[in-house]
Amino acid sequence: METKKFAVIGHPIGHTMSPFIHTRLFELQGVKAEYTKLDIAPENLEYEFKNTLSRLDGFNITIPHKQAVIPFLDEIDAKAEMYGSVNTVSNKNGISKGYTTDPDGFLKALDAAGIMLNGRIVIIGCGGVARTMAYEVVLKKQPLLFAVRKEDLKIAEALCDEIRKTVAGCDVSFCLIDELSGDIDVLINATPIGMFPKIENQPVSNSVINRCANVFDAVYNPLETMLVKKARVNGATAESGMAMLVWQAVVSHEHWDGSVYDKGDIAQLCIDSAKELEKNF
């Protein structure tokens, strides 16, 4: 059996969970493959694409190449085109095609946790991660409220305007985090608040957490953030960002070879990935 070759590229690449997660995913399917990481400076991307990346069976992309790689691709998936970002490339029969797996990874993580993306949905933050999640919410024709810091009000306003122009008829608005009140069906933290080493921090007050039926925290280190921990104590369904990280990797494999994975296996991989992450901090 021929060994397939894959990689993740970025600059600087530093520590990445991609080799650990993808190697495990290949093993689960019995696919013989090598997965490495490549540090490619921006000025070398075109050369490396032609001479290295195009010869791989596929590769993942992290900062700063998610937009820069697009001109070198033969094709781009509709969702990647909408987001203007590519984090997965499949090379088949001499054709390179780009995808973005973050949106579907987010949706699959929610589905695996049993969280329905409907009702009153609040996203904390208005950065890149929040933008991705927000589009998935409004594309499901659900109302969305961004809760942000005072210094981010203008960014939130611009993001709402962009979303309204892109998705006609959507219901999207914003407020200050301190103004949050009432029952929330799904609370999503799209900020780094609560990330290691400041694991005691949480993006909203206990009174807000107490009114949430479901919580999703994009932070994946630690596996159980303070937000997730308190939500679960209150009886809410809560999931961490490690699930999204692993499920977006699963989506890469769907594009590469059509692999289908068991939810139980992926849940175990999330736990194992968290333990692997702890070794590096």
SERO-4910 file (N, C-alpha, C, O; in steps of 0.05 Angstrom, whole numbers):
BEGIN
 pado doro    nc1    nc2    nc3   cac1   cac2   cac3    cc1    cc2    cc3    oc1    oc2    oc3
  Met    A     17    -24      0      0      0      0     18     25      0     36     28     17
  Glu    A     12     43    -19     28     67    -21     22     86      3     -1     89     10
  Thr    A     43     98     14     39    117     36     31    144     25     46    156      9
  Lys    A      9    154     34      0    181     26     14    202     43     22    197     65
  Lys    A     17    226     31     32    247     45     15    272     49      3    282     30
  Phe    A     15    282     73     -1    305     81     17    323     99     37    314    109
  Ala    A      8    348    103     23    366    120      5    389    129    -17    393    118
  Val    A     14    404    148      2    429    156     23    451    151     46    447    158
  Ile    A     15    473    140     34    495    135     26    520    150      3    525    155
  Gly    A     46    536    157     42    561    171     68    575    174     89    565    166
  His    A     68    599    187     92    613    193     87    634    214     71    653    209
  Pro    A     99    632    238    115    609    246     96    586    253     73    590    262
  Ile    A    105    562    249     87    539    253     86    531    283     65    523    292
  Gly    A    109    533    297    109    528    326     96    501    333     98    482    317
  His    A     84    500    357     71    475    365     43    475    353     28    495    354
  Thr    A     35    453    341      9    450    330     -1    422    336     14    402    336
  Met    A    -27    420    341    -40    394    347    -46    379    322    -53    355    324
  Ser    A    -43    391    299    -51    378    274    -38    351    269    -52    332    263
  Pro    A    -12    348    272      0    322    267    -11    300    285    -16    277    276
  Phe    A    -15    306    310    -26    286    329    -54    278    321    -61    255    320
  Ile    A    -72    298    316   -100    293    310   -103    278    283   -117    258    282
  His    A    -89    288    263    -93    276    236    -80    248    235    -91    230    221
  Thr    A    -58    244    248    -46    217    249    -65    197    261    -69    175    251
  Arg    A    -78    205    283    -98    188    296   -122    182    278   -132    160    277
  Leu    A   -131    203    263   -153    199    245   -147    180    222   -163    164    214
  Phe    A   -122    182    212   -113    162    192   -113    134    203   -121    115    190
  Glu    A   -103    132    228   -101    105    241   -129     93    245   -133     69    241
  Leu    A   -148    110    252   -176    100    256   -188     88    231   -205     70    232
  Gln    A   -179     98    208   -189     89    182   -171     68    169   -177     57    148
  Gly    A   -148     63    182   -129     44    171   -116     54    146   -108     38    128
  Val    A   -113     80    143   -100     93    120    -71     96    126    -63    108    146
  Lys    A    -54     87    108    -25     90    111    -17    118    101    -18    123     77
  Ala    A     -9    135    120     -4    163    113     17    175    131     19    167    155
  Glu    A     31    194    121     50    210    136     39    239    138     30    250    118
  Tyr    A     40    251    162     31    278    165     52    294    179     59    288    202
  Thr    A     62    315    166     84    331    177     75    360    179     54    368    171
  Lys    A     93    377    191     87    406    191    110    420    176    133    412    178
  Leu    A    102    440    161    121    455    145    120    485    151     98    497    149
  Asp    A    142    497    159    143    525    164    151    539    137    173    536    128
  Ile    A    131    554    126    136    567    100    132    597    103    110    606    110
  Ala    A    153    612     98    151    641    100    133    651     77    132    639     56
  Pro    A    118    673     81    100    684     60    113    687     33    101    682     13
  Glu    A    138    697     33    151    702      7    159    676     -8    166    677    -31
  Asn    A    157    654      7    164    628     -6    140    611    -13    143    589    -23
  Leu    A    116    622     -8     92    605    -11     88    596    -40     83    572    -45
  Glu    A     91    614    -59     87    606    -87    106    585    -96     99    565   -109
  Tyr    A    132    588    -89    152    568    -96    146    541    -84    147    520    -97
  Glu    A    140    541    -57    135    517    -43    109    503    -53    107    479    -53
  Phe    A     90    519    -61     65    508    -71     71    492    -97     61    469   -100
  Lys    A     86    503   -114     92    490   -140    110    466   -137    107    446   -150
  Asn    A    129    468   -118    150    447   -117    146    427    -94    159    406    -94
  Thr    A    130    433    -74    126    415    -52     97    409    -47     89    386    -47
  Leu    A     81    429    -42     53    426    -34     36    412    -55     18    396    -49
  Ser    A     41    419    -80     25    407   -102     30    377   -105     15    363   -119
  Arg    A     52    368    -94     59    339    -96     48    323    -72     50    298    -72
  Leu    A     37    336    -53     25    322    -30     -4    313    -38    -15    323    -57
  Asp    A    -14    294    -23    -42    286    -27    -62    307    -16    -84    308    -25
  Gly    A    -52    322      3    -69    343     14    -54    357     36    -33    347     46
  Phe    A    -63    381     44    -50    395     66    -70    414     80    -89    423     68
  Asn    A    -63    421    105    -78    440    120    -63    466    121    -39    467    118
  Ile    A    -77    488    127    -65    514    126    -73    530    151    -96    531    158
  Thr    A    -53    542    163    -58    560    185    -46    588    179    -36    592    157
  Ile    A    -47    606    198    -37    633    194     -8    633    185      8    618    196
  Pro    A      0    649    165    -15    671    152    -24    664    123    -27    683    107
  His    A    -28    639    117    -31    631     89    -60    626     80    -64    618     57
  Lys    A    -79    630     98   -107    621     91   -119    637     68   -136    626     53
  Gln    A   -111    661     64   -120    677     40   -100    676     18   -107    675     -6
  Ala    A    -74    677     26    -53    679      6    -51    654    -13    -42    657    -35
  Val    A    -60    631     -4    -58    607    -20    -79    606    -42    -75    591    -62
  Ile    A   -100    620    -39   -123    618    -58   -115    622    -87   -125    607   -104
  Pro    A    -99    642    -94    -92    646   -123    -78    623   -136    -78    620   -160
  Phe    A    -66    605   -120    -50    583   -131    -67    558   -135    -58    539   -147
  Leu    A    -92    558   -126   -110    535   -127   -124    534   -154   -130    554   -166
  Asp    A   -130    509   -162   -146    506   -187   -176    511   -182   -190    521   -199
  Glu    A   -185    502   -159   -213    505   -152   -216    513   -123   -198    509   -107
  Ile    A   -240    525   -116   -245    532    -88   -274    526    -82   -292    532    -98
  Asp    A   -279    513    -60   -306    506    -51   -323    531    -46   -312    552    -39
  Ala    A   -349    529    -50   -367    552    -48   -366    564    -20   -366    589    -18
  Lys    A   -365    548      1   -364    559     28   -337    573     33   -336    594     46
  Ala    A   -316    562     23   -289    575     26   -289    602     11   -277    621     20
  Glu    A   -303    602    -12   -305    627    -27   -321    648    -12   -313    672    -12
  Met    A   -342    640      1   -358    658     17   -342    670     40   -344    694     46
  Tyr    A   -327    653     53   -311    663     76   -285    676     67   -272    690     83
  Gly    A   -277    672     42   -252    683     33   -228    672     47   -208    685     51
  Ser    A   -230    646     54   -209    633     70   -208    603     64   -229    590     61
  Val    A   -183    592     63   -179    564     58   -161    552     79   -140    563     85
  Asn    A   -170    530     92   -152    517    111   -146    488    105   -132    474    119
  Thr    A   -158    478     83   -153    451     74   -152    450     44   -168    462     30
  Val    A   -132    435     34   -129    432      5   -127    402     -2   -113    387     12
  Ser    A   -142    394    -22   -141    366    -32   -129    366    -60   -138    382    -77
  Asn    A   -109    350    -64    -96    347    -90   -104    320   -102    -95    299    -93
  Lys    A   -121    320   -122   -130    296   -135   -129    298   -165   -139    317   -177
  Asn    A   -115    279   -177   -112    279   -207   -102    305   -218   -111    314   -239
  Gly    A    -83    316   -204    -70    341   -214    -86    366   -209    -78    388   -218
  Ile    A   -109    363   -195   -126    387   -189   -125    393   -159   -130    375   -143
  Ser    A   -119    418   -153   -118    426   -125   -144    441   -119   -151    460   -133
  Lys    A   -158    433    -97   -183    446    -90   -182    455    -61   -174    439    -43
  Gly    A   -190    479    -55   -189    490    -28   -216    490    -14   -237    494    -27
  Tyr    A   -215    485     12   -239    484     29   -234    500     55   -211    504     62
  Thr    A   -255    507     68   -253    516     96   -269    497    113   -293    493    108
  Thr    A   -256    485    132   -270    464    148   -279    475    175   -293    460    190
  Asp    A   -271    499    183   -279    510    209   -310    511    213   -319    503    234
  Pro    A   -325    522    193   -354    523    197   -367    496    202   -383    493    220
  Asp    A   -360    477    185   -372    450    188   -361    436    214   -376    420    226
  Gly    A   -336    442    221   -326    431    246   -341    442    270   -347    427    289
  Phe    A   -349    467    269   -365    480    290   -393    466    291   -402    459    313
  Leu    A   -405    463    268   -432    450    267   -431    421    277   -449    413    291
  Lys    A   -411    407    268   -409    378    276   -403    376    306   -413    357    319
  Ala    A   -388    394    317   -382    394    346   -408    398    362   -413    385    382
  Leu    A   -424    417    353   -450    422    366   -468    398    364   -481    390    383
  Asp    A   -470    386    340   -487    363    335   -479    339    353   -496    326    364
  Ala    A   -452    335    355   -442    312    371   -449    316    401   -453    297    416
  Ala    A   -450    342    409   -456    348    437   -486    349    442   -495    351    465
  Gly    A   -503    348    421   -531    349    424   -542    378    427   -563    382    438
  Ile    A   -526    397    417   -535    425    419   -547    434    393   -535    433    372
  Met    A   -573    442    394   -587    452    371   -582    482    367   -584    497    386
  Leu    A   -575    490    343   -569    518    338   -594    533    331   -599    541    308
  Asn    A   -611    537    352   -636    552    347   -644    566    373   -633    561    395
  Gly    A   -664    584    371   -673    599    394   -657    625    397   -649    636    377
  Arg    A   -654    634    421   -639    659    426   -609    652    428   -600    638    447
  Ile    A   -594    661    408   -566    654    406   -548    679    410   -553    700    398
  Val    A   -529    677    428   -511    699    435   -482    690    430   -474    669    440
  Ile    A   -467    706    416   -439    701    411   -423    723    426   -427    747    422
  Ile    A   -405    714    443   -387    733    458   -363    738    440   -348    719    433
  Gly    A   -358    763    433   -335    770    416   -344    776    387   -366    769    379
  Cys    A   -326    788    372   -332    795    344   -308    793    326   -306    807    306
  Gly    A   -290    775    333   -266    770    316   -271    750    295   -293    744    287
  Gly    A   -249    738    285   -251    719    263   -266    694    269   -282    684    252
  Val    A   -263    683    293   -277    659    301   -307    665    304   -324    650    295
  Ala    A   -313    688    315   -341    697    318   -354    700    291   -377    693    288
  Arg    A   -340    711    272   -350    716    245   -359    689    232   -380    687    221
  Thr    A   -341    669    234   -347    643    223   -373    631    235   -390    622    221
  Met    A   -374    632    261   -397    620    275   -423    636    269   -444    625    265
  Ala    A   -420    663    267   -443    680    262   -456    674    236   -481    672    234
  Tyr    A   -440    670    215   -452    663    189   -467    637    190   -488    635    177
  Glu    A   -457    617    204   -471    592    206   -498    595    220   -517    581    214
  Val    A   -499    613    240   -524    618    254   -544    631    236   -567    621    234
  Val    A   -537    653    222   -556    667    206   -564    652    181   -586    655    170
  Leu    A   -546    635    171   -553    618    148   -574    597    155   -588    587    138
  Lys    A   -577    592    182   -598    575    191   -623    591    198   -642    581    210
  Lys    A   -623    616    190   -645    635    194   -652    638    224   -676    640    231
  Gln    A   -631    639    241   -635    643    269   -626    672    276   -607    682    265
  Pro    A   -640    685    295   -631    712    304   -605    709    320   -601    690    333
  Leu    A   -589    730    318   -562    729    331   -556    755    344   -561    777    334
  Leu    A   -545    753    368   -536    776    384   -507    773    390   -499    754    403
  Phe    A   -491    793    382   -463    794    391   -461    809    417   -474    830    420
  Ala    A   -446    799    437   -441    813    462   -411    819    463   -395    801    462
  Val    A   -404    845    464   -376    853    461   -368    873    483   -384    884    497
  Arg    A   -342    877    484   -330    897    501   -335    925    489   -339    928    465
  Lys    A   -334    945    506   -339    973    496   -320    980    474   -328    994    455
  Glu    A   -295    972    476   -275    980    456   -279    965    429   -267    972    409
  Asp    A   -297    945    429   -302    930    404   -329    937    391   -337    924    372
  Leu    A   -342    957    401   -369    964    391   -368    971    361   -386    962    346
  Lys    A   -348    986    352   -347    993    324   -342    969    306   -352    967    284
  Ile    A   -325    951    316   -319    926    301   -345    909    299   -351    898    278
  Ala    A   -359    907    321   -384    892    321   -405    904    302   -419    890    287
  Glu    A   -406    931    301   -425    944    283   -418    939    254   -435    933    238
  Ala    A   -392    940    248   -383    934    220   -388    906    212   -396    900    190
  Leu    A   -384    887    231   -389    859    225   -419    854    221   -426    839    202
  Cys    A   -436    866    236   -465    863    232   -473    874    205   -489    862    191
  Asp    A   -462    897    197   -468    909    171   -460    890    149   -474    886    129
  Glu    A   -436    878    152   -426    859    131   -444    835    129   -451    827    106
  Ile    A   -452    824    151   -469    800    151   -496    806    139   -507    790    123
  Arg    A   -508    830    145   -534    837    134   -532    840    103   -551    833     89
  Lys    A   -510    850     93   -506    854     65   -503    827     50   -510    823     27
  Thr    A   -490    808     65   -484    781     53   -508    762     54   -513    748     35
  Val    A   -522    763     77   -545    745     81   -570    762     84   -576    772    105
  Ala    A   -585    764     62   -609    781     62   -630    772     82   -636    748     85
  Gly    A   -641    792     96   -663    786    114   -655    774    141   -672    766    157
  Cys    A   -629    773    147   -620    761    172   -625    781    196   -626    805    192
  Asp    A   -628    770    219   -632    785    244   -607    784    261   -602    765    275
  Val    A   -591    805    259   -566    806    274   -562    833    288   -567    854    275
  Ser    A   -554    832    313   -550    857    328   -527    854    348   -515    832    350
  Phe    A   -522    875    363   -500    873    382   -506    889    407   -523    907    407
  Cys    A   -492    883    429   -495    897    454   -469    895    470   -451    880    463
  Leu    A   -468    909    492   -445    906    510   -449    880    527   -472    873    534
  Ile    A   -427    867    534   -429    843    550   -444    848    576   -460    832    585
  Asp    A   -438    871    588   -451    878    613   -481    882    611   -495    882    631
  Glu    A   -491    885    587   -520    890    583   -535    864    578   -560    864    576
  Leu    A   -521    841    577   -534    816    572   -553    809    595   -547    812    618
  Ser    A   -577    800    587   -597    792    607   -617    773    594   -617    769    570
  Gly    A   -633    760    611   -654    742    601   -643    715    595   -619    709    597
  Asp    A   -661    697    587   -654    669    580   -640    668    554   -646    682    535
  Ile    A   -620    650    552   -604    646    528   -605    617    521   -598    600    537
  Asp    A   -613    611    496   -615    583    488   -587    571    482   -581    549    489
  Val    A   -570    587    468   -543    579    462   -524    602    466   -526    623    452
  Leu    A   -506    599    484   -485    619    489   -459    609    477   -450    587    484
  Ile    A   -446    624    460   -421    616    447   -399    636    455   -401    660    450
  Asn    A   -377    626    466   -354    642    472   -334    641    449   -322    620    444
  Ala    A   -331    663    434   -313    664    412   -289    681    418   -276    693    400
  Thr    A   -282    684    444   -259    699    453   -239    680    466   -246    657    471
  Pro    A   -214    689    471   -195    672    485   -197    672    515   -180    661    529
  Ile    A   -217    686    526   -220    688    555   -225    660    567   -243    645    559
  Gly    A   -208    653    587   -210    627    600   -189    608    590   -186    585    599
  Met    A   -173    617    570   -152    600    559   -128    598    578   -123    616    594
  Phe    A   -114    575    577    -90    571    593    -70    593    587    -67    600    563
  Pro    A    -57    605    607    -56    598    635    -77    611    652    -79    605    676
  Lys    A    -93    630    641   -112    645    658   -139    630    659   -159    640    650
  Ile    A   -137    606    669   -161    588    668   -183    595    688   -205    584    686
  Glu    A   -178    614    706   -198    622    725   -217    643    713   -238    648    724
  Asn    A   -209    654    690   -225    675    678   -249    664    663   -249    641    654
  Gln    A   -271    680    661   -294    672    646   -305    696    631   -303    718    642
  Pro    A   -317    693    607   -325    715    591   -350    730    600   -354    753    593
  Val    A   -367    716    616   -391    729    626   -395    722    655   -381    705    666
  Ser    A   -413    736    668   -418    732    697   -433    706    703   -444    694    685
  Asn    A   -432    698    728   -447    674    736   -477    677    731   -490    658    724
  Ser    A   -487    702    734   -516    706    730   -524    701    701   -546    692    696
  Val    A   -506    707    682   -512    701    654   -510    671    649   -527    660    636
  Ile    A   -489    659    660   -486    630    656   -510    614    667   -518    594    655
  Asn    A   -521    624    689   -544    611    701   -569    611    684   -587    595    688
  Arg    A   -569    629    664   -593    631    647   -589    618    620   -606    621    602
  Cys    A   -567    602    617   -561    590    591   -570    560    591   -564    545    610
  Ala    A   -583    552    569   -591    524    566   -568    508    554   -564    485    560
  Asn    A   -553    521    536   -531    508    522   -507    527    520   -511    551    517
  Val    A   -483    516    522   -459    533    521   -438    519    503   -433    495    505
  Phe    A   -426    535    485   -403    525    470   -380    545    473   -383    569    469
  Asp    A   -357    535    481   -334    551    486   -312    545    466   -303    522    465
  Ala    A   -305    564    449   -285    559    428   -257    553    439   -240    543    425
  Val    A   -252    560    465   -227    555    478   -223    525    481   -241    511    490
  Tyr    A   -200    514    473   -195    485    475   -173    478    494   -167    454    497
  Asn    A   -161    497    507   -141    491    527   -146    510    551   -139    533    550
  Pro    A   -158    499    573   -162    471    580   -186    459    566   -202    473    554
  Leu    A   -189    433    568   -211    419    556   -238    428    569   -257    432    555
  Glu    A   -237    432    595   -261    442    609   -255    469    621   -242    471    642
  Thr    A   -263    491    607   -259    518    617   -277    523    641   -295    508    647
  Met    A   -272    546    654   -289    554    677   -318    557    667   -337    550    681
  Leu    A   -321    569    643   -348    573    631   -362    546    627   -385    543    635
  Val    A   -349    527    615   -360    500    610   -366    486    637   -388    474    640
  Lys    A   -348    488    656   -351    475    682   -376    485    696   -392    470    706
  Lys    A   -379    512    697   -402    524    712   -428    518    698   -449    514    710
  Ala    A   -427    518    671   -452    513    656   -461    484    661   -485    479    665
  Arg    A   -443    466    662   -450    438    668   -461    434    696   -480    419    700
  Val    A   -449    448    715   -458    447    743   -487    456    744   -503    446    760
  Asn    A   -494    476    727   -521    487    727   -541    469    711   -565    474    710
  Gly    A   -531    447    700   -548    429    685   -550    435    655   -566    423    641
  Ala    A   -534    455    646   -534    461    617   -517    441    602   -499    429    613
  Thr    A   -524    438    576   -506    423    558   -483    441    550   -488    463    540
  Ala    A   -459    432    553   -436    449    547   -414    433    533   -409    410    539
  Glu    A   -401    446    514   -379    433    498   -356    453    495   -360    477    494
  Ser    A   -332    442    493   -308    459    491   -298    460    462   -307    445    445
  Gly    A   -279    478    458   -268    482    431   -252    459    421   -247    457    397
  Met    A   -243    440    438   -228    417    428   -245    401    409   -234    390    390
  Ala    A   -271    400    414   -289    385    396   -289    397    369   -288    383    348
  Met    A   -290    424    368   -289    438    342   -262    434    327   -262    430    303
  Leu    A   -241    434    343   -214    430    331   -212    403    318   -201    400    296
  Val    A   -222    382    332   -220    355    322   -240    351    299   -233    338    279
  Trp    A   -264    361    302   -284    356    281   -277    371    255   -284    361    233
  Gln    A   -264    394    257   -256    407    232   -234    391    218   -231    392    194
  Ala    A   -218    377    234   -198    359    222   -212    335    209   -204    326    188
  Val    A   -233    326    222   -249    304    210   -260    312    182   -259    297    163
  Val    A   -269    337    180   -280    347    155   -258    347    133   -264    342    110
  Ser    A   -233    353    141   -211    351    122   -209    324    110   -205    321     86
  His    A   -211    303    127   -210    276    118   -233    268    100   -230    252     82
  Glu    A   -256    280    105   -279    275     88   -273    285     60   -280    272     40
  His    A   -260    308     58   -252    319     32   -229    303     19   -229    300     -6
  Trp    A   -211    293     35   -188    279     24   -195    251     14   -187    243     -8
  Asp    A   -210    236     30   -215    208     22   -243    198     29   -248    174     27
  Gly    A   -262    216     36   -289    207     42   -292    192     68   -313    178     71
  Ser    A   -274    193     86   -275    178    111   -299    187    128   -307    210    129
  Val    A   -311    167    142   -333    172    160   -324    161    188   -314    139    190
  Tyr    A   -329    177    209   -319    170    235   -342    166    255   -363    179    253
  Asp    A   -337    149    275   -356    144    297   -354    167    317   -332    175    324
  Lys    A   -377    177    327   -377    199    346   -362    191    372   -349    208    384
  Gly    A   -364    166    379   -350    157    404   -320    158    400   -306    166    419
  Asp    A   -310    151    377   -281    152    371   -272    181    372   -250    186    382
  Ile    A   -288    199    362   -280    227    361   -281    239    389   -264    256    396
  Ala    A   -300    231    405   -301    241    433   -276    232    448   -265    248    464
  Gln    A   -267    207    444   -243    197    456   -218    212    446   -200    218    461
  Leu    A   -218    218    420   -196    233    409   -194    261    420   -172    272    424
  Cys    A   -217    273    427   -217    300    440   -203    298    467   -187    316    474
  Ile    A   -210    278    482   -197    274    508   -167    269    506   -152    281    520
  Asp    A   -160    252    487   -132    245    483   -116    270    473    -93    274    481
  Ser    A   -129    286    457   -116    310    446   -111    330    468    -90    344    469
  Ala    A   -130    332    487   -127    350    509   -103    341    527    -88    358    536
  Lys    A   -100    315    531    -78    305    547    -52    310    533    -32    317    545
  Glu    A    -52    307    506    -27    312    490    -20    341    492      4    348    493
  Leu    A    -40    359    492    -35    387    493    -23    395    520     -5    412    521
  Glu    A    -32    382    541    -21    388    568      9    382    570     23    395    585
  Lys    A     18    363    555     47    355    555     65    378    545     88    380    552
  Asn    A     53    396    529     69    417    517     67    444    531     77    464    521
  Phe    A     53    444    554     51    469    569     59    465    598     58    483    614
***
